[in-house]
Amino acid sequence: MGIIRWLDRHLEEVLLSIFLIILITLTSVNVVLRYIFNSGLTWSDEVCKYCLIFSGFISIGYWVRRNSGICVDALVQTFSEPVRKVLGIIVQFIVLAFFLAMFKSSFHVLEGIKRSGQVSGTLQISMVYVYTAPVIGFGLAVIRTIQVLYLTIFSKEKGGAGI
């Protein structure tokens, strides 16, 4: 149970950290190679681009779980605590519906890429691997939204989700 709890709290952080380390390392090495040795790694820019893509999609689940998305809640703050909780639950259901639609759509896009047989420019890897980023990202977002909904509905703490 300890590993599951740790993954629940840190999965996205670990993945985002790995992608960031790869991105920083490859970019730094490539800068040194280009400006000091007058040559560079032709494939590093493409790997950095894919790390950035995966980071963007994985970060969706992270901000949902941490409840750190951008929102304008000036009107909501004027309501009482129980009304705010109900409004928060309604918004979370809308967000869940959106993420479910995006998750489903990402499978359709992935299927189209698989049929096309498209490969990347420099690395010559199947673009199916790259297009799994939205599937993973929106899948995590769905799971995290369900978690937040559960915690908000069943939390005994004031203010909702006990994250």
C-alpha positions in Angstrom: 0.0 0.0 0.0 2.9 2.4 0.7 4.1 2.3 -3.0 0.6 3.0 -4.3 0.3 6.0 -1.9 3.7 7.3 -2.9 2.8 7.0 -6.7 -0.5 8.7 -6.0 1.3 11.7 -4.5 4.4 11.8 -6.7 3.9 10.0 -10.1 3.6 13.1 -12.2 6.4 14.9 -10.3 8.8 12.1 -11.0 7.8 11.9 -14.7 8.0 15.7 -15.1 11.4 15.7 -13.4 12.8 13.0 -15.6 11.6 14.9 -18.7 13.1 18.1 -17.4 16.4 16.6 -16.7 16.6 15.0 -20.1 15.6 18.3 -21.7 18.2 20.4 -19.8 21.0 17.9 -20.3 20.5 17.5 -24.0 20.0 21.2 -24.6 23.2 22.0 -22.6 25.3 19.3 -24.3 24.1 20.5 -27.7 24.9 24.1 -26.9 28.4 23.2 -25.8 28.9 21.0 -28.9 27.7 23.6 -31.3 29.5 26.7 -30.0 32.8 25.1 -28.8 33.2 22.1 -31.1 31.2 23.5 -34.1 29.1 20.3 -34.3 25.9 19.2 -32.6 23.6 16.3 -32.0 21.1 16.2 -34.8 18.6 14.2 -32.9 18.7 16.1 -29.5 16.2 18.8 -30.6 13.7 16.2 -31.6 14.0 14.4 -28.2 13.7 17.7 -26.4 10.5 18.5 -28.4 9.0 15.1 -27.4 10.0 15.6 -23.7 8.2 18.9 -23.8 5.1 17.4 -25.4 4.9 14.6 -22.8 5.6 17.2 -20.0 2.7 19.3 -21.2 0.2 16.5 -21.2 1.4 14.9 -18.0 1.2 18.2 -16.2 -2.6 18.3 -16.7 -3.0 15.5 -14.2 -0.6 17.2 -11.9 -2.5 20.5 -11.7 -5.8 18.7 -11.4 -4.5 16.6 -8.4 -3.0 19.7 -6.8 -6.0 21.9 -7.6 -3.7 24.5 -9.0 -5.5 25.4 -12.2 -6.2 28.9 -13.1 -9.7 30.0 -12.1 -11.7 33.2 -11.6 -13.7 32.7 -8.4 -14.6 36.2 -7.2 -18.3 35.4 -7.6 -18.0 32.0 -6.0 -16.3 33.4 -3.0 -19.4 35.5 -2.2 -21.4 32.3 -1.5 -21.5 30.3 1.7 -19.2 27.2 2.2 -21.9 24.6 1.3 -22.9 26.4 -1.9 -19.2 26.7 -2.9 -18.7 23.0 -2.3 -21.7 22.2 -4.5 -20.5 24.6 -7.3 -17.1 23.0 -7.1 -18.5 19.6 -7.5 -20.6 20.7 -10.5 -17.4 22.3 -12.1 -15.5 19.1 -11.5 -18.1 17.0 -13.3 -17.9 19.4 -16.2 -14.1 19.1 -16.2 -14.4 15.3 -16.0 -16.8 15.3 -19.0 -14.3 17.4 -21.0 -11.3 15.2 -20.1 -13.3 12.1 -21.0 -14.1 13.5 -24.4 -10.5 14.5 -24.9 -9.3 11.0 -23.8 -11.7 9.4 -26.3 -10.6 11.8 -29.1 -6.9 11.1 -28.4 -7.5 7.4 -29.1 -9.1 8.4 -32.5 -6.0 10.5 -33.3 -3.7 7.8 -32.2 -5.5 5.3 -34.5 -5.2 7.7 -37.4 -1.5 8.1 -36.9 -1.1 4.3 -36.6 -2.8 3.8 -39.9 -0.7 6.5 -41.6 2.6 4.9 -40.6 4.1 8.3 -40.0 7.7 8.4 -38.6 9.6 11.3 -37.0 12.1 13.3 -39.1 15.4 12.7 -37.5 15.0 9.7 -35.2 12.8 7.8 -37.6 10.6 6.4 -34.8 6.9 5.8 -35.2 4.9 8.8 -34.4 2.5 6.5 -32.5 4.9 6.8 -29.5 4.6 10.6 -29.6 0.8 10.5 -30.0 0.5 8.4 -26.8 1.2 11.6 -24.9 -2.4 12.9 -25.1 -3.7 9.4 -24.2 -1.5 9.2 -21.1 -2.1 12.9 -20.2 -5.8 12.9 -20.5 -6.0 9.4 -18.9 -4.2 10.7 -15.9 -6.4 13.8 -15.9 -9.5 11.6 -15.8 -8.1 9.6 -12.9 -7.1 12.7 -11.0 -10.4 14.4 -11.6 -12.2 11.4 -10.3 -9.9 11.4 -7.2 -10.6 15.1 -6.6 -14.3 14.6 -7.0 -14.3 11.7 -4.5 -12.2 13.6 -2.0 -14.4 16.7 -2.4 -17.7 14.8 -2.0 -16.6 12.6 0.9 -14.1 14.9 2.7 -15.1 15.9 6.2 -12.7 18.8 6.1 -13.9 22.4 5.6 -13.3 23.4 2.0 -13.6 20.1 0.2 -10.8 18.0 -1.1 -8.3 16.8 1.5 -5.4 16.5 -0.9 
